[in-house]
Amino acid sequence: TLVLVIGESSRSDRWQINGYSRETNPILKEAKNLVSFPDAHSLATNTPQGVNAIMKYLEHQEYSSFIDVFNKLGFSTFWLSNQGTRYEIINRVAREAKKSLFSDDLRRNKLGNN
């Protein structure tokens, strides 16, 4: 199982697992086989551009994201988004996953935490 969590607006220097003094992610601290990238930086200051920069090669927007690569390798792919469905670039990338779920879906169907 491979889980990739993208925190396009999260600062790695504020994560406990990267040396921050406060307990900002105590559950992750206990995770085995966790790989963190403390020197990663966002290429944008907003979610749509940030996700686009992470998921797609800037000069080749016509190509699929790496989700398509995992699909072709036989992985089950899921896109779980806290952003809702208001950003088309996020929707486009999410459609590449075999299954997707947005926070909007949870609110509309009264599933999960509102």
Secondary structure, 3 states (H helix, E strand, C coil): CCCCCCCCCCCHHHCHHHCCCCCCCHHHHCCCCCCCCCCCCCCCCCHHHHHHHHHCCCCCCCCCCHHHHHHHCCCCCEEEECCCCCCHHHHHHHCCCCEEEEHHHHHHHCCCCC
